[in-house]
Amino acid sequence: MGKVSKREKAIRILGVTGAVYLSFRYLLPLTAPFLAALLIGLFLNPAVLWLKRKVRIPASVSSTVLVGALVAALAFGLLYLGKILLGQLQALVTGVPIYMRYFNNWVKDCCCQVEIFLCLPEGTVFTQVTGAIEQAGLRARESGMNYVMDGSLSFAKGVGTAGAVLAIFLIASVLAAKDMEKIREFLRRSVFHEEIGRLLGRLSSVGGAWARSELTIFTFQTLICAAGLWLMKNPYALLAAVGIAFVDFLPIFGSGTVFVPWVIICVIQKNYGQAAALMTLYLICYFLRNTVEAKKMGNRLGLHPMTMLMAAFIGWQLFGLAGFLLGPIGLLIILEFI
């Protein structure tokens, strides 16, 4: 009897895992705009109902206005931040020749030290290293040009597709905000009402806590790093802060991936003040992540962090960057139905 139970359990695990994989691989890309629209509808529906009851504004009008206002606010914020980031990126690209000279001098000094230590003729190591760097640069430029030429048509098609998807998403968001009660009623009448309710309850509890914690961490880390780097008179403060917060979001890396090498370089250059400031920023980011995650998430997952890290890594291997999110969500779905 035990063997049969184990066999049935194994078959069920394989079946649910296969269904989750196929859903993420083939069904999710088709339904992603509508799932996002449902989230927008859930967020805006209380305001739509309030305007309908208190101000007598038709749901079709209020939902359209609210979705338009939300999208306009998000677009304005993204454009404003994008303008700052592009300005800093342009300054970074403009300063590349200067940084390359600094890098070349640093490499030359390191090679000289190696040559003295190994008793080699002057310029031997430096010639080999610079030759290797030039060859790597040539290959990178050739690969970049080939990528640009091959991807230009695909990029044009992608822009058109993105525009169509955006239009569908906006229409679906208006309909979801207007008819959320009808959508809820449809789900209540579904044959799979209990399963859907149980899954949505689990995902809303855990996923909501995870999303709030990650958004809080990302926002505060960006603000803290931007302020710290600005006080250090770094001309790329916001650009670097967004990059650090993004790297910290990736579960395999963390902000130490950026800060620790940066601190080591500053120490090598005997810039101890900047090294201390960067280490302070790193410690703030480290304790911020641990404090917020402990407070927001608590024991809601009921899983060991190693398990979630493994799920994120497997998701990354299967679905790319989006798999960092899809992996843990898929694991929660599997555990909910086995």
C-alpha positions as CSV (number, residue, x, y, z in Angstrom):
1,M,0.0,0.0,0.0
2,G,2.9,2.3,0.8
3,K,4.5,1.6,-2.6
4,V,1.2,2.5,-4.4
5,S,0.9,5.7,-2.4
6,K,4.5,6.7,-3.2
7,R,3.9,5.8,-6.9
8,E,0.7,7.9,-7.0
9,K,2.5,10.8,-5.2
10,A,5.4,10.7,-7.7
11,I,3.0,10.6,-10.7
12,R,1.1,13.5,-9.2
13,I,4.2,15.5,-8.7
14,L,5.4,14.9,-12.2
15,G,2.0,15.7,-13.6
16,V,1.6,19.0,-11.7
17,T,5.2,20.0,-12.5
18,G,4.7,19.2,-16.2
19,A,1.5,21.2,-16.2
20,V,3.2,24.2,-14.5
21,Y,6.1,24.1,-17.0
22,L,3.8,23.9,-20.0
23,S,1.6,26.7,-18.7
24,F,4.6,29.0,-18.1
25,R,6.2,28.1,-21.4
26,Y,3.2,28.3,-23.7
27,L,0.1,29.7,-21.9
28,L,1.6,32.5,-19.9
29,P,3.1,34.5,-22.8
30,L,-0.4,34.4,-24.4
31,T,-2.2,35.6,-21.3
32,A,0.4,37.9,-19.7
33,P,-1.3,41.2,-20.9
34,F,-4.7,40.0,-19.5
35,L,-3.2,38.9,-16.2
36,A,-1.6,42.3,-15.8
37,A,-4.9,43.9,-16.8
38,L,-6.6,42.0,-14.1
39,L,-4.2,43.3,-11.5
40,I,-4.8,46.8,-12.7
41,G,-8.6,46.1,-12.5
42,L,-8.3,44.8,-8.9
43,F,-6.4,47.9,-8.0
44,L,-8.7,50.4,-9.6
45,N,-12.1,48.7,-9.1
46,P,-12.8,50.1,-5.6
47,A,-12.3,53.6,-7.0
48,V,-14.6,52.9,-9.9
49,L,-17.3,51.6,-7.6
50,W,-16.9,54.6,-5.3
51,L,-17.3,57.0,-8.2
52,K,-20.3,55.1,-9.4
53,R,-22.1,55.1,-6.1
54,K,-21.1,58.5,-4.7
55,V,-20.6,60.7,-7.7
56,R,-22.9,58.9,-10.2
57,I,-20.1,58.6,-12.8
58,P,-20.7,55.6,-15.1
59,A,-18.2,52.8,-14.6
60,S,-17.2,52.9,-18.3
61,V,-16.2,56.5,-18.0
62,S,-14.4,56.3,-14.6
63,S,-12.5,53.2,-15.5
64,T,-11.3,54.8,-18.7
65,V,-10.2,58.0,-16.9
66,L,-8.5,56.1,-14.1
67,V,-6.6,53.7,-16.3
68,G,-5.5,56.7,-18.5
69,A,-4.4,58.7,-15.5
70,L,-2.5,55.7,-14.0
71,V,-0.7,55.0,-17.3
72,A,0.0,58.7,-17.8
73,A,1.5,59.0,-14.3
74,L,3.6,55.9,-14.8
75,A,4.8,57.1,-18.2
76,F,5.7,60.5,-16.9
77,G,7.7,59.1,-14.0
78,L,9.5,56.6,-16.3
79,L,10.2,59.3,-18.9
80,Y,11.6,61.7,-16.2
81,L,13.8,59.0,-14.7
82,G,14.8,57.9,-18.2
83,K,15.9,61.4,-19.1
84,I,18.2,61.5,-16.1
85,L,19.5,58.0,-16.7
86,L,20.1,58.7,-20.4
87,G,21.9,61.9,-19.5
88,Q,24.2,60.1,-17.1
89,L,24.7,57.3,-19.6
90,Q,25.6,59.8,-22.3
91,A,28.2,61.4,-19.9
92,L,29.6,57.9,-19.2
93,V,30.0,57.1,-22.9
94,T,31.6,60.5,-23.5
95,G,34.1,59.9,-20.7
96,V,35.1,56.4,-21.9
97,P,38.3,57.6,-23.6
98,I,39.4,59.2,-20.3
99,Y,38.6,56.1,-18.3
100,M,40.4,54.0,-20.9
101,R,43.5,56.0,-20.3
102,Y,43.2,55.6,-16.6
103,F,42.7,51.8,-17.1
104,N,45.7,51.6,-19.5
105,N,47.9,53.4,-16.9
106,W,46.7,51.1,-14.2
107,V,47.3,48.0,-16.3
108,K,50.8,49.3,-17.2
109,D,51.6,49.8,-13.5
110,C,50.4,46.3,-12.6
111,C,52.4,44.7,-15.5
112,C,55.5,46.6,-14.4
113,Q,55.2,45.2,-10.9
114,V,54.9,41.7,-12.4
115,E,57.9,42.2,-14.6
116,I,60.0,43.4,-11.7
117,F,58.9,40.5,-9.5
118,L,59.6,37.9,-12.3
119,C,62.7,39.6,-13.5
120,L,61.4,39.9,-17.0
121,P,62.4,42.5,-19.6
122,E,60.5,45.8,-19.4
123,G,57.3,45.8,-21.5
124,T,57.1,42.0,-22.0
125,V,53.9,41.5,-19.9
126,F,52.4,44.8,-20.9
127,T,52.7,44.0,-24.6
128,Q,51.0,40.6,-24.1
129,V,48.2,42.0,-22.0
130,T,47.4,44.9,-24.3
131,G,47.5,42.6,-27.3
132,A,45.0,40.3,-25.7
133,I,42.8,43.3,-24.7
134,E,42.8,44.7,-28.2
135,Q,41.9,41.3,-29.7
136,A,39.0,41.0,-27.2
137,G,37.9,44.5,-28.1
138,L,37.9,43.7,-31.9
139,R,35.9,40.5,-31.4
140,A,33.4,42.4,-29.2
141,R,33.0,45.2,-31.8
142,E,32.5,42.6,-34.6
143,S,30.0,40.7,-32.5
144,G,28.2,43.9,-31.6
145,M,27.9,45.1,-35.3
146,N,26.7,41.6,-36.4
147,Y,24.1,41.7,-33.6
148,V,22.9,45.2,-34.5
149,M,22.6,44.3,-38.2
150,D,20.9,41.0,-37.6
151,G,18.6,42.4,-34.9
152,S,17.5,45.6,-36.6
153,L,14.6,44.0,-38.4
154,S,13.6,42.0,-35.3
155,F,13.7,45.2,-33.3
156,A,11.4,46.9,-35.7
157,K,8.9,44.0,-35.6
158,G,9.2,43.9,-31.8
159,V,8.3,47.6,-31.5
160,G,5.2,47.0,-33.6
161,T,4.2,44.0,-31.5
162,A,4.8,45.9,-28.3
163,G,2.5,48.7,-29.5
164,A,-0.2,46.2,-30.3
165,V,0.2,44.4,-26.9
166,L,0.1,47.8,-25.1
167,A,-3.2,48.7,-26.8
168,I,-4.7,45.3,-25.9
169,F,-3.5,45.7,-22.3
170,L,-5.0,49.2,-22.0
171,I,-8.4,48.0,-23.3
172,A,-8.3,44.9,-21.1
173,S,-7.4,47.1,-18.1
174,V,-10.4,49.3,-18.7
175,L,-12.8,46.3,-19.0
176,A,-11.3,44.7,-15.9
177,A,-11.7,47.8,-13.8
178,K,-15.3,48.3,-15.0
179,D,-16.5,44.7,-14.8
180,M,-14.4,43.2,-11.9
181,E,-17.6,42.1,-10.1
182,K,-18.7,40.2,-13.1
183,I,-15.3,38.6,-13.4
184,R,-15.4,37.5,-9.8
185,E,-18.9,36.1,-10.3
186,F,-17.7,34.1,-13.3
187,L,-14.9,32.6,-11.3
188,R,-17.2,31.7,-8.5
189,R,-19.4,29.8,-10.9
190,S,-16.4,27.9,-12.4
191,V,-16.0,24.2,-11.9
192,F,-12.5,24.8,-10.5
193,H,-13.7,27.5,-8.1
194,E,-12.2,25.9,-5.0
195,E,-8.8,25.2,-6.7
196,I,-8.7,28.7,-8.2
197,G,-9.6,30.3,-4.8
198,R,-7.1,28.3,-2.9
199,L,-4.3,29.1,-5.4
200,L,-5.1,32.8,-5.7
201,G,-5.3,33.1,-1.9
202,R,-1.9,31.5,-1.5
203,L,-0.3,33.5,-4.3
204,S,-1.9,36.8,-3.1
205,S,-0.6,36.2,0.4
206,V,2.9,35.1,-0.5
207,G,3.3,36.9,-3.8
208,G,1.9,40.1,-2.4
209,A,4.3,40.0,0.6
210,W,7.2,39.2,-1.8
211,A,6.3,42.0,-4.2
212,R,5.9,44.5,-1.5
213,S,9.2,43.6,0.1
214,E,11.2,43.6,-3.2
215,L,9.6,46.9,-4.3
216,T,10.4,48.5,-0.9
217,I,14.0,47.2,-1.0
218,F,14.5,48.3,-4.6
219,T,13.1,51.8,-4.0
220,F,15.0,52.5,-0.7
221,Q,18.2,51.0,-2.0
222,T,18.0,53.2,-5.1
223,L,17.4,56.3,-3.0
224,I,20.1,55.5,-0.5
225,C,22.7,54.6,-3.0
226,A,21.8,57.6,-5.2
227,A,22.1,60.0,-2.2
228,G,25.3,58.4,-1.0
229,L,27.0,58.4,-4.4
230,W,25.7,62.0,-5.0
231,L,27.4,63.1,-1.7
232,M,30.5,61.4,-2.9
233,K,30.2,63.6,-6.0
234,N,29.8,60.7,-8.4
235,P,28.5,62.0,-11.7
236,Y,26.6,58.8,-12.4
237,A,24.9,58.5,-9.0
238,L,21.4,57.6,-10.2
239,L,22.6,55.3,-13.0
240,A,24.9,53.4,-10.6
241,A,22.2,53.3,-7.9
242,V,19.6,51.7,-10.2
243,G,22.2,49.2,-11.4
244,I,23.2,48.3,-7.8
245,A,19.5,47.9,-6.8
246,F,18.8,45.7,-9.9
247,V,21.9,43.5,-9.2
248,D,20.7,43.1,-5.6
249,F,17.3,42.0,-6.8
250,L,18.9,39.0,-8.5
251,P,19.0,36.3,-5.8
252,I,22.3,34.7,-6.9
253,F,24.2,38.0,-6.8
254,G,23.4,40.8,-4.4
255,S,24.7,44.3,-3.9
256,G,28.0,43.0,-2.7
257,T,28.8,41.9,-6.3
258,V,29.2,45.6,-7.1
259,F,30.3,47.1,-3.8
260,V,33.0,44.6,-2.7
261,P,35.1,44.8,-5.9
262,W,34.6,48.6,-5.9
263,V,35.9,48.8,-2.4
264,I,38.9,46.6,-3.2
265,I,39.8,48.8,-6.2
266,C,39.6,51.9,-4.0
267,V,41.8,50.3,-1.3
268,I,44.4,49.4,-4.0
269,Q,44.3,53.0,-5.2
270,K,44.8,54.1,-1.6
271,N,41.5,56.0,-1.7
272,Y,40.5,54.9,1.8
273,G,37.8,57.6,2.3
274,Q,35.8,56.5,-0.7
275,A,36.4,52.8,0.2
276,A,34.9,53.5,3.7
277,A,31.9,55.4,2.2
278,L,31.2,52.6,-0.2
279,M,31.5,49.9,2.5
280,T,29.0,52.0,4.6
281,L,26.6,52.0,1.7
282,Y,27.0,48.3,1.3
283,L,26.3,47.6,4.9
284,I,23.2,49.8,4.8
285,C,21.9,47.9,1.8
286,Y,22.7,44.6,3.4
287,F,20.9,45.3,6.6
288,L,18.0,46.9,4.8
289,R,17.4,43.8,2.7
290,N,17.6,41.4,5.7
291,T,15.4,43.7,7.9
292,V,12.7,44.3,5.3
293,E,12.6,40.6,4.1
294,A,12.3,39.4,7.7
295,K,9.5,41.9,8.5
296,K,7.5,41.6,5.3
297,M,7.9,37.9,4.5
298,G,8.3,36.4,8.0
299,N,7.5,32.6,7.7
300,R,4.8,33.0,5.0
301,L,6.6,30.9,2.5
302,G,7.2,28.0,4.9
303,L,10.3,27.1,2.9
304,H,14.0,27.2,3.5
305,P,15.7,30.0,1.6
306,M,17.9,27.4,-0.1
307,T,14.8,25.9,-1.6
308,M,13.6,29.3,-3.0
309,L,17.1,30.0,-4.3
310,M,17.1,26.7,-6.1
311,A,13.7,27.4,-7.6
312,A,14.9,30.8,-8.8
313,F,18.0,29.3,-10.4
314,I,16.0,26.5,-12.1
315,G,13.5,29.1,-13.3
316,W,16.4,31.2,-14.7
317,Q,17.8,28.2,-16.6
318,L,14.3,27.4,-18.1
319,F,12.9,30.8,-18.7
320,G,15.7,33.3,-18.6
321,L,15.7,36.4,-16.5
322,A,11.9,36.2,-15.9
323,G,12.5,32.8,-14.4
324,F,13.8,34.4,-11.2
325,L,10.2,35.3,-10.5
326,L,8.5,32.4,-12.3
327,G,10.6,29.7,-10.5
328,P,9.4,30.5,-6.9
329,I,5.9,31.0,-8.1
330,G,5.9,27.7,-9.9
331,L,7.2,26.0,-6.8
332,L,4.4,27.4,-4.7
333,I,1.8,26.2,-7.3
334,I,3.3,22.7,-7.4
335,L,3.3,22.5,-3.5
336,E,-0.3,23.7,-3.4
337,F,-1.6,20.9,-5.7
338,I,0.5,17.9,-4.7
